[in-house]
Amino acid sequence: MRLAFVSYETVFHRDNETNRRLQTVLELLHERGHEVHVCCVAFWDSNLDTFEKDGIVYHGVADSLESGRTFMLRLPFTLWSIGPDIVHTASEPPGQVHAASWGASLARAPLLTEWYGEIDPPDEPTTVGIPTGRWYDGAITKPDRVIAPSRMVGTWVRERGATNGQVAILPNPIDLERISDTPPGANVDVVYARRLDEGANLESLLLGLAELRDRNWNASILGDGPHRENYESLTRDLRIDDRVTFVGDITLEERIAAYRSAHVFVQTATECVYPTELAWALGAGCIGIVEYHTDSAAHELVEGRERGFRTTSEQELADAILEAGGLDHLTIDDSYAHLGRSKVIDRYLELYEELQESNGLL
């Protein structure tokens, strides 16, 4: 298939989780032999309109991130010139979904939107020349399918006007082969991984561990951020600083090694549209303990599983850590194979084929 993706920003403009997810999908589709085009703001130093990187063709619809209006006006005609079988767009900024809808109509192709999740979408434009605010609601009604990373985000999308039949839930893919090829690191009982900012809520874990100070355990905190010093100070106040190690930012390989060696992964963040690090840790054999929060989808990965716990307080979290001690230690968990790269990309291709068939294109 010839696939046209629309993403004003790419991972080469800004390396965040939303852009990394989209880039992973692009690369996996290319590996399967599909022709992949990306309509974006040019990120290459050249006067060329297109740029090929690792087999993927990028189309510079605008020259800079300050040219949102130009991007909106040119996008439909760029899509028409590509002649795609499918048009697949990111949701942010939402104005590009409207422009992609016009382009998909010109190209007579189905439209999908990747909706990674907004808790409180902004009322004012965040991208020069591309409106946001009320455009979020209109953008949701344009695509034939809206892809959400979790049931929670799927609910948000339906609340904004999408129908049940429009919404498909596809997780962030993890690489199970990469996990199995990575040797475990030093043994650790409890691991936590996230940027240590205002949403980290690491204090819940630290308070839970303090309830267990008379037990034999050690914990690793992976990640850095503006609240790290406060959390380090809290471990000293709780008199558990001799057993909690703040590792800082490390590579994915190093995190996988930590997950394969750890017995428990604890997730306490208050906001999370998809718990990517938890998914890697579960695939690497960790027992998952998730503190429930209204704006976090993390509990979705552990519900109904023997090796998963959902808690609502520090005492419940401490009790779950104790109970997890009675379960076997694993370094890989095949029950999470459905999160693997191959399974997830199969589902994308099934969606594409379903839309082509329903639109009379197969």
HUBELBEL-V980569 format. One line per field, one symbol per residue. ss: DSSP state (a for helix, b for strand, c for the rest). A space follows every 50 residues. Layout:
ss=???
This chain:
ss=cbbbbbccccccccccaaaaaaaaaaaaaaacccbbbbbbbccccccccb bbbccbbbbbbbcccccaaaaaaaaaaaaaaacccbbbbbccccaaaaaa aaaaaaaccbbbbbbcccccccccccbccbccccaaaaaaaaccbbbbcc aaaaaaaaaccccaaabbbccccbcaaaaaaccccccbbbbbbccccccc caaaaaaaaaccccccccbbbbbccccaaaaaaaaaaccccccbbbbbcc caaaaaaaaaabbbbbbcccbbcccaaaaaaaacccbbbbbcccbbcaaa accccccbbbbccaaaaaaaaaaacccccccccaaaaaabaaaaaaaaaa aaaaaaaacccc
